[in-house]
Amino acid sequence: MSQPYRILLFYHYVPVEDAETFAAEHLQYCKDLGIRGRILIASEGINGTLSGTVEQTERYMADMRANPLFADLLFKIDESEGHAFKKLFVRYKKELVTLRYDKKLDPRADGGGRLTPKEFHEHLGRDDVYILDGRSGYEYDLGHFRNAVRPDLETFREFPDWIRNNLTEEHKNKKILTYCTGGIRCEMLTAVLKNEGFDNVYQLDGGIVTYGQDPEVQGRGFDGNCYVFDERVSVRINQTDEHVLVGKCHHCGAPTDVYVNCTDDTCHLQHLVCADCESEKGGYCSAECETHDLAASAG
């Protein structure tokens, strides 16, 4: 019988002294432990997702919580049949979530309120609520909360300008709810919103992943699948019979939850594709990419 694996998703805003040195030491620790994944470390904290055996992940969680900085670190746990990553990546960054804002924000002190999955679900569909997706557009296209607003942006650092261009005084009279995959982006987003003058701001505590794991809510109100940054790419959140696909094939518009990278090495556009079009198009996002790739191969 194959050994069971787990996927851990976690983040924690906490001051880390000499974060560059800590990142180097943490890389060696992870190598010795044998886990794989992507972990970012900054002077403001840690953000990561990794995979390993049950024994390895239990050891990682215990060792992290033994460090006073991360004693209350919360882990979101998914069972897996194998590694969700091909390699290990541990890196120091100036910001956990690249924002490049004109003011240094501490989401622990500057952020909005937190809503449990049950509280968040109770707000869905209310007229006095504005639900803002804190992710990128391609993540929204795969799945999102019903009636949530899709931000027309490619990177998180575009949010301040998006807020200034799209939110008005009218929105200050509503309760603004934000969400993201695991919580780190929407926590920072609430801080940005408050700094931009919107005070009635809340985040989904623990993000979409926690929402889908809640035994009472069971992911209700989330349509489609959740985009995740590992080999799975697409994860089901709504565990009820309300589950529907909202992703649309790049070629024909049919419902799908499959993302692929364009076969052309000079493109690699990640696009949604149905099974029929994936087979017919050979993984290319366009006829131009197919022609270019075949010409390059022939040459």
C-alpha positions as CSV (number, residue, x, y, z in Angstrom):
1,M,0.0,0.0,0.0
2,S,1.3,3.4,-0.9
3,Q,2.2,5.8,1.9
4,P,-0.5,8.5,2.5
5,Y,0.5,12.1,1.8
6,R,-0.8,15.5,2.9
7,I,-0.9,19.0,1.6
8,L,-0.4,21.9,4.0
9,L,-1.5,25.5,3.4
10,F,-0.5,28.2,5.9
11,Y,0.5,31.8,6.5
12,H,1.2,34.0,9.4
13,Y,1.9,37.7,9.7
14,V,4.5,38.1,12.4
15,P,7.7,40.1,12.6
16,V,10.7,37.9,11.6
17,E,14.1,39.2,12.6
18,D,16.8,38.7,9.9
19,A,14.3,37.0,7.6
20,E,16.9,36.3,4.9
21,T,19.0,34.2,7.3
22,F,15.8,32.4,8.5
23,A,14.8,31.7,4.9
24,A,18.2,30.1,4.2
25,E,18.0,28.0,7.3
26,H,14.4,27.0,6.6
27,L,15.4,25.9,3.1
28,Q,18.0,23.5,4.5
29,Y,15.5,22.2,7.2
30,C,12.9,21.5,4.5
31,K,15.5,19.7,2.4
32,D,16.5,17.5,5.3
33,L,12.9,16.7,6.1
34,G,12.2,15.8,2.5
35,I,9.1,17.9,1.9
36,R,8.3,19.7,-1.4
37,G,6.4,23.0,-2.0
38,R,6.7,26.7,-2.1
39,I,7.4,28.8,1.0
40,L,7.9,32.6,1.1
41,I,9.5,34.3,4.1
42,A,9.6,38.0,4.7
43,S,10.3,40.3,7.7
44,E,6.5,40.4,8.0
45,G,6.0,36.6,8.3
46,I,5.6,33.4,6.3
47,N,3.3,32.1,3.6
48,G,3.5,28.5,2.2
49,T,2.0,25.4,0.8
50,L,3.8,22.1,0.8
51,S,3.3,18.4,0.5
52,G,4.8,15.4,2.2
53,T,4.0,12.2,4.0
54,V,1.8,12.2,7.0
55,E,4.9,11.7,9.2
56,Q,6.8,14.5,7.4
57,T,3.9,17.0,7.7
58,E,3.3,16.2,11.3
59,R,7.0,16.8,12.0
60,Y,6.9,20.1,10.1
61,M,3.8,21.4,12.0
62,A,5.3,20.3,15.4
63,D,8.6,21.9,14.7
64,M,7.1,25.2,13.4
65,R,4.8,25.5,16.5
66,A,7.8,24.9,18.7
67,N,9.1,28.2,17.5
68,P,7.6,31.0,19.6
69,L,7.1,33.1,16.4
70,F,4.8,30.4,15.0
71,A,3.2,28.9,18.1
72,D,-0.3,29.7,17.0
73,L,0.3,29.0,13.3
74,L,-2.8,27.5,11.7
75,F,-2.5,24.8,9.0
76,K,-5.1,23.9,6.4
77,I,-4.7,20.2,5.7
78,D,-5.8,18.2,2.6
79,E,-5.2,14.5,2.1
80,S,-3.3,13.5,-1.0
81,E,-2.2,10.3,-2.9
82,G,1.2,11.8,-3.5
83,H,3.3,14.9,-3.7
84,A,1.5,18.0,-5.0
85,F,4.8,19.6,-6.0
86,K,7.7,18.6,-8.2
87,K,10.3,20.4,-6.2
88,L,11.1,22.5,-3.1
89,F,11.2,26.3,-3.3
90,V,11.9,28.4,-0.2
91,R,12.6,32.1,-0.8
92,Y,13.1,35.4,1.0
93,K,10.8,38.2,-0.3
94,K,10.4,41.8,0.7
95,E,6.6,41.3,0.9
96,L,4.6,38.2,1.4
97,V,2.0,39.5,-1.0
98,T,3.6,41.9,-3.5
99,L,1.7,45.1,-3.1
100,R,4.2,48.0,-3.4
101,Y,1.7,50.3,-1.6
102,D,2.6,53.8,-0.8
103,K,2.1,53.0,2.9
104,K,3.4,50.2,5.0
105,L,0.5,48.2,6.3
106,D,0.3,45.7,9.1
107,P,-2.9,43.6,8.4
108,R,-3.0,42.4,12.0
109,A,-3.5,46.0,13.2
110,D,-4.8,47.7,10.1
111,G,-7.1,44.9,8.6
112,G,-10.8,44.4,8.8
113,G,-12.9,42.0,10.7
114,R,-13.0,38.2,10.3
115,L,-16.0,36.1,9.4
116,T,-16.3,32.4,10.0
117,P,-17.5,30.2,7.1
118,K,-21.0,30.2,8.7
119,E,-21.1,34.0,9.1
120,F,-19.8,34.5,5.6
121,H,-22.4,32.2,4.2
122,E,-25.2,34.1,6.0
123,H,-24.1,37.3,4.2
124,L,-24.3,35.8,0.7
125,G,-27.2,37.3,-1.3
126,R,-27.8,40.3,1.0
127,D,-28.5,43.6,-0.7
128,D,-26.3,45.5,1.8
129,V,-23.3,43.4,1.1
130,Y,-20.6,43.8,-1.6
131,I,-18.5,40.7,-2.1
132,L,-15.0,41.4,-3.6
133,D,-12.9,38.5,-4.9
134,G,-9.3,39.1,-3.7
135,R,-7.7,37.0,-6.3
136,S,-6.7,37.4,-10.0
137,G,-9.2,37.2,-12.8
138,Y,-8.1,33.7,-14.0
139,E,-8.7,32.3,-10.5
140,Y,-12.2,33.8,-10.5
141,D,-13.0,32.3,-13.9
142,L,-12.5,28.8,-12.5
143,G,-14.7,29.3,-9.5
144,H,-16.1,32.0,-7.2
145,F,-18.7,32.9,-4.6
146,R,-22.1,33.6,-6.1
147,N,-22.6,37.3,-6.9
148,A,-19.0,38.1,-6.1
149,V,-17.3,40.9,-8.1
150,R,-14.5,39.9,-10.5
151,P,-11.6,42.3,-10.3
152,D,-10.2,43.0,-13.8
153,L,-6.5,42.7,-12.8
154,E,-3.6,40.4,-13.3
155,T,-1.6,41.0,-10.1
156,F,-2.5,41.9,-6.5
157,R,-0.5,45.1,-6.6
158,E,-3.1,46.5,-9.0
159,F,-5.8,46.5,-6.3
160,P,-5.2,50.0,-4.9
161,D,-5.8,51.6,-8.3
162,W,-8.7,49.2,-9.0
163,I,-10.3,50.3,-5.7
164,R,-9.9,54.0,-6.5
165,N,-11.4,53.5,-10.0
166,N,-14.3,51.2,-9.1
167,L,-15.5,51.8,-5.6
168,T,-17.4,55.0,-4.7
169,E,-19.1,56.7,-1.8
170,E,-22.1,54.4,-2.3
171,H,-19.9,51.4,-1.4
172,K,-19.1,52.9,2.0
173,N,-22.7,52.3,2.9
174,K,-22.3,48.6,2.4
175,K,-20.5,45.8,4.2
176,I,-17.6,44.8,2.0
177,L,-16.6,41.1,2.2
178,T,-13.3,39.9,0.7
179,Y,-12.0,36.4,0.2
180,C,-9.1,34.5,-1.4
181,T,-7.7,31.0,-1.5
182,G,-6.1,30.7,2.0
183,G,-6.7,34.1,3.6
184,I,-3.4,35.9,3.2
185,R,-4.4,38.1,0.3
186,C,-7.8,39.1,1.5
187,E,-6.3,39.9,4.9
188,M,-4.0,42.4,3.3
189,L,-6.8,43.6,1.0
190,T,-9.0,44.6,4.0
191,A,-6.1,46.7,5.3
192,V,-5.8,48.4,1.9
193,L,-9.6,49.0,1.7
194,K,-9.6,50.6,5.2
195,N,-6.7,52.8,4.3
196,E,-8.6,53.9,1.2
197,G,-11.5,55.0,3.4
198,F,-13.8,51.9,3.5
199,D,-14.3,51.0,7.2
200,N,-17.0,48.4,7.1
201,V,-14.7,45.7,5.7
202,Y,-14.4,42.0,6.5
203,Q,-12.6,38.9,5.3
204,L,-13.4,35.2,5.1
205,D,-11.2,33.8,7.8
206,G,-9.1,31.0,6.5
207,G,-10.2,31.6,2.9
208,I,-12.0,29.4,0.4
209,V,-10.1,26.3,1.5
210,T,-11.4,26.6,5.1
211,Y,-14.9,27.4,3.8
212,G,-14.9,24.2,1.8
213,Q,-13.8,22.1,4.8
214,D,-16.3,23.5,7.2
215,P,-18.7,20.6,8.1
216,E,-21.7,22.8,8.5
217,V,-21.4,25.0,5.5
218,Q,-19.9,22.4,3.2
219,G,-18.9,25.0,0.6
220,R,-22.5,26.1,-0.2
221,G,-22.6,29.3,-2.3
222,F,-19.3,28.7,-4.0
223,D,-19.8,27.9,-7.7
224,G,-17.1,26.1,-9.8
225,N,-13.8,25.0,-8.4
226,C,-11.0,26.7,-6.5
227,Y,-7.7,27.4,-8.3
228,V,-4.7,26.2,-6.2
229,F,-1.0,26.7,-6.8
230,D,0.2,23.1,-7.0
231,E,-0.1,20.1,-9.3
232,R,-3.8,19.7,-8.6
233,V,-4.6,23.2,-10.1
234,S,-8.4,22.7,-9.5
235,V,-10.0,21.7,-6.3
236,R,-13.7,21.2,-5.6
237,I,-15.1,23.4,-2.7
238,N,-18.9,23.0,-2.8
239,Q,-19.5,19.5,-1.4
240,T,-23.3,19.6,-1.8
241,D,-25.5,18.8,-4.8
242,E,-25.5,22.6,-5.6
243,H,-22.0,22.2,-7.1
244,V,-21.9,23.5,-10.7
245,L,-19.1,24.3,-13.1
246,V,-18.6,27.9,-14.1
247,G,-15.3,27.6,-16.0
248,K,-15.8,28.0,-19.7
249,C,-13.6,26.4,-22.4
250,H,-11.3,28.9,-24.1
251,H,-12.3,27.4,-27.5
252,C,-15.9,26.5,-27.4
253,G,-17.3,27.8,-24.2
254,A,-18.4,24.5,-22.8
255,P,-18.3,24.1,-18.9
256,T,-15.0,22.8,-17.6
257,D,-12.8,22.8,-14.6
258,V,-9.5,22.0,-16.4
259,Y,-6.7,24.5,-16.9
260,V,-3.8,23.6,-19.2
261,N,-0.7,25.5,-20.4
262,C,-0.5,26.2,-24.1
263,T,1.7,23.5,-25.8
264,D,3.7,26.2,-27.6
265,D,6.9,26.8,-25.5
266,T,6.9,30.5,-26.5
267,C,3.4,31.0,-25.2
268,H,2.4,28.7,-22.3
269,L,-0.8,30.6,-21.8
270,Q,-2.8,28.9,-19.1
271,H,-6.3,28.5,-20.3
272,L,-9.5,26.6,-19.5
273,V,-10.3,23.7,-21.9
274,C,-12.9,21.0,-22.2
275,A,-11.9,17.4,-22.9
276,D,-13.0,17.5,-26.5
277,C,-11.1,20.7,-27.3
278,E,-8.0,19.6,-25.4
279,S,-7.9,16.5,-27.6
280,E,-8.8,18.3,-30.8
281,K,-6.5,21.4,-30.3
282,G,-3.6,19.4,-28.9
283,G,-3.3,21.7,-25.9
284,Y,-2.7,24.8,-28.1
285,C,-4.5,28.0,-27.1
286,S,-4.8,29.2,-30.7
287,A,-4.2,28.1,-34.3
288,E,-1.4,30.7,-34.4
289,C,0.4,28.9,-31.5
290,E,0.0,25.5,-33.2
291,T,1.4,26.8,-36.5
292,H,4.3,28.5,-34.8
293,D,5.2,25.5,-32.7
294,L,5.0,23.1,-35.7
295,A,7.1,25.4,-37.8
296,A,9.7,25.7,-35.0
297,S,9.8,21.9,-34.7
298,A,10.2,21.5,-38.5
299,G,13.0,24.1,-38.6
